[in-house]
Structures are given as C-alpha cells and as structure tokens.
Amino acid sequence: MSIFFRKLAKSAPLAFTNTFKSSNNYTSYGSKASYGAFAALSGGISLYYFNSSSNLAYLDSSDENAAEKMALSPDKWLEFKLHETANVSHNTKLYRFTFDPDVKLGLDIASCILTRAPTGQNDEGKTKYVIRPYTPISDPDSKGYFDLMIKIYPEGKMSQHFAKLRPGDVLEVKGPIEKLRYTPNMKKHIGMIAGGSGVTPMLQVAEAILKNPDDKTQVSLIYANVSPDDILLKQKLDILATSHPNFKVFYTVDNPSENWKGGVGYVSNDMVSKGLPVPSNDTLVLVCGPPGMMEHISGNKAKDYSQGELSGVLKELGYTEEMVYKF
C-alpha cells in the first residue's frame, strides 16, 4: 500500500503557491481573498461550527446500501486514524486515513465528507470547531482507507490542523454530503469545466463512469490553471484519457511554458464550443472552480448555496439551468 500511495503522490505534481495569485484583472484563479473559499479540495464552502450539531441535509443511504456496513456516519463525528502521508509539493500532501479493512467509506457519486478540528472555546465554554468539506481522491469503492490531498495554507485553520497531524493521530469526519446524485447513463454526454483544485469532484464522477463497462457516457473536461506546474493530477488524467475513448481532457493555462502544447488563457466561448457537448436534454455540464472563474463560466451559487441563476459563458452559448450543475 505504501508504494502505491507514494506513486500516487508522484503522479500529482502541482505547485499551489502560484495557483491563487492574481492574474491580470481576472480573479478566477484567485486573489488572496478567494483562497479560503477554495481551501477544501472539494470546492465546497468553508463553515464554522460552535458545537457538534449541524443544519446540513445529508444523503440518505439507498436501500441497496442499507444492509452494507459503511465507515461514515451522517449523524455523528467519527475518528479516523492517519496511516501515512506523502509529499506532493513543498506545501501539499496526501493523507491516507484507515479504518476496518472490510468496510467501504460510504461515499456516493458525487459526494464529499466534512472534517472538523477544535479551535478553542466560545463565550459559553463550549468547544468551537472549524469545519471544512473535502472530496477524497481515492476510489469510493476502496475498503479500509481514504485519501485526501491537502494544501497547507499559512493562515488556513483546517489545513494547519492537517499540518500538525502525524501517523497515529486521528481526524474527526462526518458524512457523506451529497453534491450531485449520479446514476450510470443519466446523460449521453457530460462536460466538465474545472479550475485548480476544482478538478477533484470532476475526477470522482469521471472515474465512476470510466470504471463501469455498462456506462457509455461520454466525458469531456476543460481544465484551467495558472501554469503547467499547477495542473493537479495531470499524469492520472492523461492516463485516463489515453486508456478510455469516452474521456477527453483539454488543458488551458494563463502562463504557458516554452514547450506548452495546450490552450492559453481563460476558458473561452470557443474552447467550450469545441471541447464540450452542445446544449441538449442529453447534456450536463459540471462546473467547479474559484469564485471568479465560476462567475465567468456559469455564475456563482446563490447566497443560500442553491444553484442560483445561470449566467456567463454557458448561458451565452445556449445552455439552460437544467443543463448545468455547479459544485
């Protein structure tokens, strides 16, 4: 397991340091103000909780899974032991957490987990927590472990908690939280637009499709980053693309290297028209990225975290709200 784990880390060469630096006047790849919203690889929202109660709605287990024991609990925080870590870059690590080797974690496609860490006490003397959502990069069908890829931010409350974890320490986890309920062949063609760490939920959906021989869904991914070195899990994505004819990936970067052969610049109308499925009832486009990018491509979610109004590039090209899902 250790050898595979370290190979996985080497297959994810990214330099997050530059990922959230400002680029011209377009904030999709992040000013300093946006880093907190994307500290979680899931692309989810950072939340603070002051006790163990939660007002989030969780995914109900299906009848099929009800009889199968799962490691996660949607109702209570459980401790998972850190088994090992592996360096991805100078400030990014893979963390493998383990549990009963005969049990699956309990994630559906697409869903994420919540993690929490104590940050002191409130005025009433109750423990105060910081909570962050993360999408594991390990196969949801894996038994006995799950992997998280974490970038350590100097001022990130949750990532600093991860930085202090050592093998044998435990992490409190709760979930799963449903993002998009995917079912095989629900659409003929799924398009994906991801920026930076927003590729994580896309990978979860894509891998679920590609490992299922009965799922004939076509998948097309446009993946945007600041530079080639910022591309997350590029080697893994390239292998998926070369080994599965129904998966295509197109990379675009703001600052190309001398030998760069992909796209250059922000995701444009032309890139979407050429790289993603045309608007139709058999099309679904998934979007996940920093707030500026989301605003440019599809519009951000509403303040209540619902999908919100569709705008930006996708609306201009004729997609409707029913054809787009924002992570």
Backbone torsions as a table, in degrees:
resi	resn	phi	psi	omega
1	MET	NA	-39.5	-177.5
2	SER	-63.4	-41.1	-179.9
3	ILE	-62.6	-46.2	178.6
4	PHE	-61.6	-42.0	-177.9
5	PHE	-60.7	-42.2	-179.1
6	ARG	-74.3	-29.8	173.3
7	LYS	-65.8	-38.5	177.5
8	LEU	-61.1	-41.6	178.8
9	ALA	-62.3	-39.8	-179.6
10	LYS	-70.6	-22.1	179.6
11	SER	-82.9	2.4	-177.3
12	ALA	-123.9	61.1	-178.1
13	PRO	-79.6	105.0	178.6
14	LEU	-136.6	151.2	177.9
15	ALA	-117.9	91.8	-176.0
16	PHE	-67.4	-18.1	-175.1
17	THR	-53.6	-41.7	-176.1
18	ASN	-91.0	-11.0	-171.5
19	THR	-59.7	-35.4	-174.2
20	PHE	-109.1	17.2	173.1
21	LYS	-76.0	150.6	179.7
22	SER	-65.6	146.2	177.8
23	SER	-132.7	113.6	-174.8
24	ASN	52.1	-133.7	-179.7
25	ASN	-110.6	16.7	-177.8
26	TYR	-104.1	123.8	-170.4
27	THR	-98.2	13.7	-175.2
28	SER	-64.1	-29.7	179.4
29	TYR	-102.9	16.3	156.0
30	GLY	96.1	125.7	161.6
31	SER	-89.7	178.3	178.5
32	LYS	-59.9	-29.0	-177.4
33	ALA	-68.7	-20.7	-175.3
34	SER	-93.9	-9.1	-172.3
35	TYR	-64.8	-33.5	-177.7
36	GLY	-66.1	-33.0	-179.6
37	ALA	-72.2	-14.3	-178.4
38	PHE	-123.4	18.7	177.3
39	ALA	-63.7	-33.1	177.0
40	ALA	-82.2	133.1	-179.4
41	LEU	-65.9	-17.0	178.4
42	SER	-71.0	-17.2	-173.7
43	GLY	77.1	16.3	-178.3
44	GLY	-83.6	-172.9	-174.8
45	ILE	-97.8	136.3	177.8
46	SER	-77.1	132.0	-175.7
47	LEU	-132.8	146.1	172.3
48	TYR	-109.2	137.9	176.4
49	TYR	-127.3	143.6	-176.2
50	PHE	-109.0	-0.2	171.0
51	ASN	-155.6	-176.8	-173.6
52	SER	-82.4	-5.7	179.4
53	SER	-75.5	157.8	-178.7
54	SER	-144.1	145.2	177.4
55	ASN	-105.6	17.2	-179.9
56	LEU	-85.1	147.0	175.6
57	ALA	-90.9	130.9	-177.4
58	TYR	-106.7	158.5	178.9
59	LEU	-72.0	126.9	176.0
60	ASP	-77.7	138.3	178.7
61	SER	-66.0	141.4	176.7
62	SER	-74.6	162.8	179.8
63	ASP	-60.0	-34.0	-178.0
64	GLU	-64.9	-37.9	-177.1
65	ASN	-89.9	-10.8	-173.5
66	ALA	-60.9	-34.3	-176.9
67	ALA	-81.8	-14.3	-178.6
68	GLU	-94.1	128.7	-177.8
69	LYS	-71.0	133.6	179.3
70	MET	-120.2	150.9	-177.4
71	ALA	-75.9	-32.3	-178.1
72	LEU	-78.2	155.5	170.8
73	SER	-130.2	129.7	177.6
74	PRO	-78.0	-10.7	-172.0
75	ASP	-107.5	-16.6	-178.0
76	LYS	-147.6	155.1	178.2
77	TRP	-78.7	131.5	179.4
78	LEU	-120.7	151.9	-179.4
79	GLU	-96.1	132.3	175.9
80	PHE	-121.2	134.0	-174.3
81	LYS	-84.7	134.4	175.1
82	LEU	-74.3	122.5	-178.6
83	HIS	-90.8	-48.4	-179.9
84	GLU	-162.4	166.2	176.5
85	THR	-130.0	160.7	176.1
86	ALA	-146.0	137.4	-179.5
87	ASN	-76.5	133.0	173.0
88	VAL	-99.7	-43.0	175.7
89	SER	-150.2	-171.8	-176.6
90	HIS	-65.0	-19.7	-179.1
91	ASN	-135.0	19.8	-179.3
92	THR	-134.2	136.1	-178.3
93	LYS	-134.6	154.4	166.8
94	LEU	-95.8	138.1	177.9
95	TYR	-122.9	124.0	175.7
96	ARG	-107.0	123.0	178.2
97	PHE	-110.3	141.4	-173.9
98	THR	-119.9	159.9	177.3
99	PHE	-156.3	-164.2	-177.9
100	ASP	-50.9	119.4	-175.8
101	PRO	-66.1	-9.6	179.1
102	ASP	-99.5	6.9	-172.8
103	VAL	-123.1	142.8	172.9
104	LYS	-85.3	159.0	179.6
105	LEU	-64.2	-45.9	179.0
106	GLY	110.6	27.4	177.8
107	LEU	-90.1	140.4	168.9
108	ASP	-102.1	166.5	178.6
109	ILE	-98.1	119.5	-2.2
110	ALA	-109.6	132.6	178.5
111	SER	-146.9	169.0	-179.5
112	CYS	-135.4	-179.7	177.7
113	ILE	-118.8	161.2	170.8
114	LEU	-104.0	140.0	172.0
115	THR	-121.3	150.8	178.8
116	ARG	-141.1	156.3	177.6
117	ALA	-145.4	141.7	179.7
118	PRO	-70.4	142.1	179.4
119	THR	-126.1	19.7	-179.8
120	GLY	120.4	-153.6	-179.1
121	GLN	-129.1	151.3	176.6
122	ASN	-87.0	-173.7	-176.3
123	ASP	-64.6	-20.7	-179.8
124	GLU	-92.9	3.6	179.3
125	GLY	82.0	9.4	178.3
126	LYS	-89.8	149.1	-179.7
127	THR	-63.9	134.9	178.5
128	LYS	-104.7	137.0	-176.4
129	TYR	-122.5	151.9	164.9
130	VAL	-106.1	135.9	-176.4
131	ILE	-125.8	134.8	178.1
132	ARG	-134.2	141.5	174.2
133	PRO	-89.6	142.1	176.9
134	TYR	-138.5	146.3	173.1
135	THR	-101.6	114.6	176.8
136	PRO	-58.7	144.9	177.9
137	ILE	-96.5	-1.5	176.0
138	SER	-81.9	160.0	179.2
139	ASP	-63.1	127.1	178.9
140	PRO	-58.4	-21.9	179.2
141	ASP	-85.3	-5.0	178.5
142	SER	-64.1	144.8	178.4
143	LYS	-109.0	137.6	172.0
144	GLY	87.7	-3.5	-180.0
145	TYR	-162.5	161.9	166.7
146	PHE	-146.4	152.0	-176.1
147	ASP	-115.9	135.9	173.3
148	LEU	-120.9	140.5	173.6
149	MET	-106.8	120.0	-171.4
150	ILE	-124.9	128.0	170.6
151	LYS	-92.3	130.9	-176.6
152	ILE	-89.9	108.0	176.8
153	TYR	-87.8	137.4	179.0
154	PRO	-55.8	-34.4	-178.2
155	GLU	-111.2	12.7	-179.0
156	GLY	-82.9	114.9	-176.0
157	LYS	-62.1	-43.5	-179.0
158	MET	-77.3	-41.7	-178.4
159	SER	-66.9	-31.2	175.4
160	GLN	-68.0	-30.9	174.1
161	HIS	-64.9	-43.3	176.6
162	PHE	-61.1	-39.8	-177.3
163	ALA	-60.9	-27.1	-178.1
164	LYS	-88.9	-11.0	-178.5
165	LEU	-70.5	140.8	176.7
166	ARG	-126.3	154.0	177.6
167	PRO	-49.1	131.4	-175.6
168	GLY	102.7	-22.5	175.5
169	ASP	-73.4	165.0	-177.7
170	VAL	-119.3	154.5	177.0
171	LEU	-122.8	134.6	177.3
172	GLU	-85.3	129.0	-173.7
173	VAL	-135.3	147.3	178.6
174	LYS	-143.8	148.3	177.3
175	GLY	152.1	-167.6	7.1
176	PRO	-85.9	164.8	172.0
177	ILE	-112.0	122.0	-178.6
178	GLU	-73.1	134.9	171.7
179	LYS	-103.8	-66.5	178.8
180	LEU	-133.3	125.9	178.5
181	ARG	-83.0	104.2	-179.2
182	TYR	-93.3	137.8	172.3
183	THR	-128.6	143.5	-177.3
184	PRO	-53.9	136.2	176.6
185	ASN	62.1	23.9	178.6
186	MET	-66.9	-25.3	173.8
187	LYS	-138.5	153.0	177.1
188	LYS	-72.7	-34.3	-175.4
189	HIS	-142.0	126.1	175.9
190	ILE	-112.2	123.0	174.5
191	GLY	-99.0	150.0	-179.0
192	MET	-135.9	136.1	173.2
193	ILE	-126.9	117.8	-176.6
194	ALA	-128.9	147.1	174.8
195	GLY	-126.4	128.3	177.3
196	GLY	58.4	-130.7	-177.5
197	SER	-72.9	-3.1	175.7
198	GLY	-67.2	-4.4	177.6
199	VAL	-73.2	-17.1	-172.8
200	THR	-59.9	-52.5	177.5
201	PRO	-65.7	-27.6	176.9
202	MET	-64.5	-42.2	178.9
203	LEU	-63.3	-38.4	179.5
204	GLN	-60.9	-45.4	179.9
205	VAL	-69.0	-46.0	-177.3
206	ALA	-60.8	-44.3	-178.4
207	GLU	-66.4	-35.1	177.2
208	ALA	-63.0	-37.9	178.6
209	ILE	-70.4	-47.4	-171.6
210	LEU	-71.1	-25.5	180.0
211	LYS	-86.9	-5.3	-178.8
212	ASN	-103.0	106.1	-177.7
213	PRO	-63.9	-18.9	179.0
214	ASP	-87.9	-6.6	179.4
215	ASP	-95.0	112.4	-175.5
216	LYS	-97.9	11.4	-177.2
217	THR	-60.5	133.8	172.4
218	GLN	-85.1	136.5	-177.9
219	VAL	-126.2	128.2	177.8
220	SER	-128.0	126.0	-177.0
221	LEU	-117.8	128.3	167.2
222	ILE	-105.6	121.2	-173.0
223	TYR	-122.2	116.2	-174.3
224	ALA	-108.0	138.2	177.8
225	ASN	-146.7	171.8	179.2
226	VAL	-71.2	-47.2	-177.7
227	SER	-143.1	166.7	177.5
228	PRO	-57.5	-34.0	-179.3
229	ASP	-69.4	-15.6	-178.9
230	ASP	-88.2	-4.5	-175.2
231	ILE	-72.4	120.7	-177.6
232	LEU	-83.0	128.3	175.1
233	LEU	57.5	35.8	-177.9
234	LYS	-60.8	-43.6	-178.7
235	GLN	-60.2	-42.3	179.6
236	LYS	-65.8	-42.6	178.9
237	LEU	-63.7	-40.7	179.4
238	ASP	-64.3	-40.3	178.4
239	ILE	-64.2	-42.0	177.6
240	LEU	-60.9	-40.7	-177.9
241	ALA	-68.4	-37.9	-178.8
242	THR	-77.8	-23.9	-176.3
243	SER	-101.0	-5.9	179.6
244	HIS	-133.3	112.4	-178.4
245	PRO	-65.6	-16.7	-179.9
246	ASN	-94.6	14.0	176.5
247	PHE	-128.5	125.6	178.1
248	LYS	-128.3	142.3	179.6
249	VAL	-132.5	137.3	177.5
250	PHE	-125.8	128.2	-179.2
251	TYR	-104.3	141.2	171.3
252	THR	-136.9	141.0	-177.0
253	VAL	-133.0	153.4	176.9
254	ASP	-74.5	-42.8	-174.6
255	ASN	-119.3	86.8	-176.2
256	PRO	-71.5	150.6	173.5
257	SER	-82.2	174.2	-175.7
258	GLU	-61.6	-35.5	-176.9
259	ASN	-101.7	14.8	-177.1
260	TRP	-66.9	134.2	-177.3
261	LYS	-117.2	2.6	180.0
262	GLY	-91.0	-159.8	179.9
263	GLY	-78.1	162.8	179.8
264	VAL	-130.0	130.6	177.4
265	GLY	103.0	-179.1	-178.3
266	TYR	-71.7	159.7	178.9
267	VAL	-60.7	122.6	-173.9
268	SER	-111.7	168.9	175.3
269	ASN	-57.0	-40.0	-178.8
270	ASP	-66.1	-41.3	178.4
271	MET	-61.7	-43.5	-179.1
272	VAL	-67.3	-42.2	-179.2
273	SER	-62.0	-38.3	-177.7
274	LYS	-85.6	-28.6	-171.5
275	GLY	-103.5	-18.2	-176.0
276	LEU	-117.4	162.7	179.3
277	PRO	-65.3	150.6	179.0
278	VAL	-71.4	156.5	178.9
279	PRO	-59.2	129.3	175.8
280	SER	-168.2	170.9	178.5
281	ASN	-69.3	-16.4	179.1
282	ASP	-98.1	14.8	-177.6
283	THR	-117.7	140.4	171.3
284	LEU	-136.5	130.5	178.4
285	VAL	-113.4	123.7	178.3
286	LEU	-99.8	138.2	-177.5
287	VAL	-131.6	133.5	176.4
288	CYS	-154.7	125.1	-179.8
289	GLY	-178.2	-177.1	177.4
290	PRO	-60.0	159.0	-174.3
291	PRO	-54.6	-42.1	-179.4
292	GLY	-63.4	-39.6	177.8
293	MET	-67.1	-43.5	178.3
294	MET	-58.7	-43.6	179.9
295	GLU	-60.5	-40.6	-179.4
296	HIS	-69.2	-39.9	-173.3
297	ILE	-86.9	-47.5	-169.7
298	SER	-140.0	-7.9	-168.2
299	GLY	85.4	147.4	179.3
300	ASN	-77.2	168.9	173.0
301	LYS	-65.3	162.8	176.8
302	ALA	-71.7	168.2	-178.5
303	LYS	-62.6	-26.6	177.7
304	ASP	-88.2	10.9	176.5
305	TYR	72.1	10.9	170.4
306	SER	-75.4	175.0	-173.8
307	GLN	-62.6	-32.0	177.9
308	GLY	74.6	179.8	-177.1
309	GLU	-75.9	141.1	176.0
310	LEU	-81.3	135.5	177.5
311	SER	-149.6	-167.0	174.2
312	GLY	72.4	-155.7	-174.3
313	VAL	-56.3	-44.8	-175.3
314	LEU	-65.4	-38.3	177.3
315	LYS	-67.6	-40.5	179.2
316	GLU	-60.2	-31.3	-177.5
317	LEU	-90.6	3.3	172.8
318	GLY	99.1	5.8	175.7
319	TYR	-74.5	152.0	178.1
320	THR	-109.6	169.6	180.0
321	GLU	-60.4	-31.0	-179.8
322	GLU	-72.3	-15.9	-177.5
323	MET	-97.5	-0.9	-173.9
324	VAL	-129.1	139.1	173.1
325	TYR	-128.0	127.4	-179.7
326	LYS	-101.4	120.5	175.8
327	PHE	-77.6	NA	NA
